[in-house]
Amino acid sequence: MSKSKFLEGAILGLLAGVVGAVWLLQDEEDVDEENHDEQETTTQATKKKKKTVHVKPTENTEEVVNKTLDAIENGFDKISKMIDDRKAKK
């Protein structure tokens, strides 16, 4: 198998992994919101006060994905440059 095909496969695999992770995280957020709504109605019905800690995310998912894709692209650019430099030396 040639190195270029491996690199293409690795890039496609990474992108598929990122898309899958984002999809799963969005599903978890929906479930968390539903659970939170159920907890509110339960606590209102029983009139017990529970303290909950809500951590506000500093960045939304789209920003994190974009930063990750940029970092991956920069890494592949560096690797490509290293490979080209090695080929030029031979």
Secondary structure, DSSP 8 states (H G I E B T S, - for coil): --HHHHHHHHHHHHHHHHHHHHHHHHHHHHHHHHHHHHHHHHHHHHT----------SS-HHHHHHHHHHHHHHHHHHHHHHHHHHHHH-
